Every structure is written in C-alpha cells, then in structure tokens.
Amino acid sequence: MIFNPAPMARLGVNIDHVATLRQLRNSNVPDIVAAASLCEKAGADSIVVHLREDRRHIQDKDVFDLRKSVRTRLNLEMSVSEEIVDIACKIRPDQATIVPEKRREVTTEGGLDVASNFKRLQAARKLLEKKEIAVSLFIDPERKQIDSALRLGVKRLEFHTGRYADASDESKKKKFLKEIIYAVDYARKKGFRVYAGHGLDYENIKKVAVIKGIEEFNIGYSIVCRAVSNC
C-alpha cells in the first residue's frame, strides 16, 4: 500500500513518557513544558497528556503549566473521577478525552464501555461542557460503543487502535484494520468527529493514515522512544 495520509489529518503528541523519565528520579528534568514546546515547533497540532489518578507520570502542576504555555491545543486525557473532573474544569483544556483507567495497567488497555458507565460519563460531560471544554470518548472501534456515545450526546470519538497495532500476525492485523475502517465510516455517518490512537508508530500508522475521515492521530510512546534513541 502506498503511504498517502488522509488530507489535513492532524498530529497530537502525547508527552506522558517525558514525565515518566522525570518521575523515575523525582527530578525536574526532562522539562515537560520544554518538551511540549519542541513538539509544537516541530509541527504538532496538539499536546496530549493523561493526568492519571495515581499521578504516575503527569502531575497536577504539569497540566496547569501546560495550560499557560501550549500554543496549539491542549488535550487532557482523564478518567471520570470527581477529583480529576474538578481539575479539568479548573484548567479548561481545549479538549478532554475520557479514557478508562485501571490502577495496575501499564498503559490504557482498551476503550471505554460507554453503556456500563453511562450515568458517570453523562455527569462528567455536562460539567466539562459547561466550561466550554470539547469532550471526546476513547472507545474501541465497535458499533455498540458508537451507538452508546451517540445517546450520550458527545460529538467526538477517538478509536483505540491497540488491537491493530499489537496484532501478532498479518491476518489479525487485517481483521482489526477492517474494524477500524468500518467504525470510522459508521461514526462519520452518525455525525461524529473522529480521531485515532494507541500503539501507533512510524510503520504501522501507514495503513491507518489512509483511512478517510480520521481527523487526528494521537501518538506518544513511539515518538518519545525515537527521540531518546536519537539523542
């Protein structure tokens, strides 16, 4: 397949793992604000950070500092815990992407189960939108999740691409790629703005980047790894 990215697709760079390195020594370096600035200067369209409940990498001060310094768009990944929603309402990022969160997971393991968490998601959505924060849901590329998101009233979805990115053989990759293609088409027909991310790198993104309708790709780990390797 020829690499021909979808026209005008944007890149959001997740800098969580810059903070991961810093937290290993509980130091002030690497500087998270400087990292965000470098990404923006290199052409990133948005900066993405996940303020986890356990504060394993990004800290409260980071998101307040980034809100002051980011010149493009600040996308805050977050759970629907009252504490985190309250912080988001104070910071007022350009976008809040609601993700599932488990304390023991290494990274986000899958998309939200919208139907099972409908009331909490609805409450969080209303609070965030009152502060004029755009709300996105991070879900698996499944019709049932899209339909639940439609009932919830959000306008933005980010599809979890981890199953495709982590597939162990080509047949599975093709299967999961087809799921993404179908989900993007279905979501767009329902009026959603569509984003994608998780596990994408400099190689496996090629087949996802040609899918029409995806407005933005959010990538972090592979970019941070490559930056460290090229130092």
C-alpha positions as CSV (number, residue, x, y, z in Angstrom):
1,M,0.0,0.0,0.0
2,I,1.3,3.5,-0.9
3,F,1.6,5.8,2.1
4,N,-0.9,8.6,1.3
5,P,-2.1,10.2,4.5
6,A,-5.7,11.4,4.8
7,P,-5.8,15.1,3.7
8,M,-5.3,17.6,6.6
9,A,-5.0,14.9,9.3
10,R,-3.6,16.4,12.4
11,L,-1.0,15.0,14.8
12,G,-1.4,15.2,18.6
13,V,1.7,14.3,20.5
14,N,1.3,12.6,23.9
15,I,4.2,13.6,26.2
16,D,3.3,11.4,29.2
17,H,6.5,9.4,29.0
18,V,8.7,12.5,29.1
19,A,7.2,12.8,32.6
20,T,7.8,9.1,33.2
21,L,11.5,9.6,32.8
22,R,11.4,12.6,35.1
23,Q,9.5,10.8,37.8
24,L,12.0,7.9,37.9
25,R,14.3,10.3,39.8
26,N,11.6,12.6,41.1
27,S,13.6,15.4,39.5
28,N,12.9,18.5,37.3
29,V,14.2,17.0,34.1
30,P,13.2,16.4,31.4
31,D,11.2,19.6,31.4
32,I,7.6,18.8,30.4
33,V,6.9,22.4,29.2
34,A,10.1,22.4,27.1
35,A,9.1,19.1,25.6
36,A,5.7,20.4,24.6
37,S,7.3,23.5,23.1
38,L,9.7,21.3,21.0
39,C,6.7,19.3,19.7
40,E,4.8,22.4,18.7
41,K,7.9,23.9,17.0
42,A,8.3,20.6,15.0
43,G,4.7,20.9,13.8
44,A,2.5,19.1,16.3
45,D,-1.1,20.2,16.2
46,S,-1.9,19.5,19.8
47,I,-0.3,18.3,23.0
48,V,-1.8,15.4,24.8
49,V,-1.3,14.4,28.5
50,H,-3.0,11.9,30.8
51,L,-3.5,13.1,34.4
52,R,-3.9,9.7,36.0
53,E,-5.4,9.2,39.4
54,D,-2.2,7.7,40.7
55,R,-0.1,10.5,39.2
56,R,2.4,8.0,37.9
57,H,3.8,10.5,35.3
58,I,1.9,13.7,34.7
59,Q,1.4,15.8,37.8
60,D,-1.1,18.5,38.6
61,K,1.5,21.3,38.3
62,D,2.3,20.0,34.8
63,V,-1.2,20.5,33.4
64,F,-1.5,23.9,34.9
65,D,1.9,24.9,33.5
66,L,1.0,23.4,30.1
67,R,-2.3,25.3,30.0
68,K,-0.3,28.5,30.2
69,S,2.4,27.5,27.7
70,V,0.7,25.4,25.0
71,R,0.1,27.5,21.9
72,T,-1.8,24.9,19.8
73,R,-4.4,22.8,21.6
74,L,-4.2,21.0,25.0
75,N,-5.9,17.6,25.0
76,L,-6.3,16.2,28.6
77,E,-6.8,12.5,28.8
78,M,-8.7,11.7,32.0
79,S,-11.0,9.4,34.0
80,V,-14.3,10.5,35.3
81,S,-13.3,10.6,39.0
82,E,-14.7,13.7,40.7
83,E,-11.2,14.9,41.6
84,I,-9.9,14.7,38.0
85,V,-13.1,16.3,36.5
86,D,-12.8,19.1,39.0
87,I,-9.1,19.7,38.0
88,A,-10.1,19.6,34.3
89,C,-12.8,22.2,34.9
90,K,-10.3,24.5,36.6
91,I,-7.6,24.0,33.9
92,R,-10.1,24.2,31.0
93,P,-8.1,22.3,28.4
94,D,-9.2,22.7,24.8
95,Q,-10.3,19.1,24.8
96,A,-10.9,16.4,27.4
97,T,-10.6,12.9,26.2
98,I,-12.3,10.5,28.7
99,V,-10.5,7.2,28.9
100,P,-10.9,4.1,31.1
101,E,-8.4,3.8,33.9
102,K,-7.1,0.8,35.9
103,R,-4.5,1.3,38.6
104,R,-2.4,-1.7,37.8
105,E,-2.4,-1.4,34.0
106,V,0.9,-0.3,32.3
107,T,-1.0,1.7,29.8
108,T,-4.6,2.1,28.7
109,E,-5.7,-1.4,27.8
110,G,-8.8,-0.8,25.9
111,G,-11.7,1.6,25.2
112,L,-14.5,2.8,27.4
113,D,-17.6,0.7,28.0
114,V,-19.9,3.6,27.4
115,A,-23.2,1.8,28.2
116,S,-22.0,0.5,31.5
117,N,-20.7,3.9,32.6
118,F,-23.4,6.0,31.1
119,K,-24.5,8.0,34.1
120,R,-21.0,8.9,35.2
121,L,-20.0,9.8,31.7
122,Q,-23.1,11.9,31.3
123,A,-22.4,13.8,34.5
124,A,-18.8,14.4,33.6
125,R,-19.7,15.5,30.0
126,K,-22.2,18.1,31.4
127,L,-19.7,19.6,33.8
128,L,-16.9,19.8,31.2
129,E,-19.1,21.3,28.5
130,K,-20.3,24.0,30.9
131,K,-16.7,25.1,31.0
132,E,-16.7,25.1,27.1
133,I,-14.3,22.1,27.0
134,A,-14.8,19.8,24.0
135,V,-15.4,16.3,25.1
136,S,-14.2,13.1,23.4
137,L,-14.6,9.5,24.3
138,F,-11.8,6.9,23.9
139,I,-13.6,3.8,22.7
140,D,-12.9,0.5,20.8
141,P,-14.0,0.6,17.2
142,E,-17.3,-1.1,17.8
143,R,-20.8,-0.2,16.6
144,K,-22.3,-0.7,20.0
145,Q,-19.9,1.7,21.6
146,I,-20.5,4.3,18.9
147,D,-24.3,3.9,19.4
148,S,-23.9,4.4,23.1
149,A,-21.8,7.5,22.5
150,L,-24.5,8.9,20.3
151,R,-27.1,8.5,23.0
152,L,-24.7,10.2,25.4
153,G,-24.6,13.3,23.2
154,V,-20.9,13.7,22.6
155,K,-19.6,14.9,19.2
156,R,-16.1,13.4,19.2
157,L,-14.7,9.9,19.3
158,E,-11.1,8.6,19.5
159,F,-10.8,5.0,18.3
160,H,-8.5,2.7,20.3
161,T,-6.1,1.3,17.7
162,G,-4.2,-1.0,20.1
163,R,-5.7,-4.3,18.8
164,Y,-4.5,-3.5,15.3
165,A,-1.1,-2.2,16.5
166,D,-0.4,-5.2,18.8
167,A,-1.7,-7.9,16.4
168,S,0.7,-10.8,16.2
169,D,0.2,-11.7,12.6
170,E,-0.9,-10.2,9.3
171,S,-4.3,-11.9,9.3
172,K,-5.2,-10.4,12.6
173,K,-3.9,-7.0,11.6
174,K,-6.1,-7.1,8.5
175,K,-9.1,-8.1,10.7
176,F,-8.6,-5.3,13.2
177,L,-7.8,-2.8,10.4
178,K,-11.2,-3.6,8.8
179,E,-12.9,-3.0,12.2
180,I,-11.3,0.5,12.3
181,I,-12.3,1.3,8.7
182,Y,-15.9,0.3,9.3
183,A,-16.1,2.1,12.7
184,V,-14.7,5.3,11.2
185,D,-17.3,5.2,8.3
186,Y,-20.2,4.4,10.7
187,A,-19.2,7.1,13.1
188,R,-18.8,9.8,10.5
189,K,-22.3,8.9,9.1
190,K,-23.6,9.5,12.6
191,G,-22.1,12.9,12.7
192,F,-19.0,12.3,14.9
193,R,-15.6,13.9,14.5
194,V,-13.2,11.0,14.6
195,Y,-9.7,10.6,16.0
196,A,-7.4,7.6,16.5
197,G,-4.6,6.5,18.7
198,H,-2.8,3.9,20.8
199,G,0.1,1.8,19.8
200,L,0.7,3.6,16.6
201,D,4.3,4.1,15.4
202,Y,6.3,5.2,12.4
203,E,5.4,2.0,10.5
204,N,2.0,0.6,11.5
205,I,0.4,4.0,11.1
206,K,0.8,3.9,7.3
207,K,-2.3,1.7,6.8
208,V,-4.4,3.6,9.3
209,A,-3.4,7.1,7.9
210,V,-5.0,6.4,4.6
211,I,-8.5,5.9,6.2
212,K,-10.7,8.7,5.1
213,G,-12.5,10.5,7.9
214,I,-9.9,10.4,10.7
215,E,-9.1,14.0,11.6
216,E,-6.3,13.5,14.1
217,F,-3.8,10.8,15.2
218,N,-2.6,10.9,18.8
219,I,0.8,9.3,19.2
220,G,3.3,9.4,22.1
221,Y,5.3,6.4,23.2
222,S,6.9,5.7,19.8
223,I,7.8,9.4,19.4
224,V,9.4,9.7,22.8
225,C,11.3,6.4,22.3
226,R,12.7,7.6,18.9
227,A,13.7,11.0,20.5
228,V,15.6,9.2,23.2
229,S,17.3,6.8,20.7
230,N,18.4,9.7,18.5
231,C,19.9,11.8,21.3
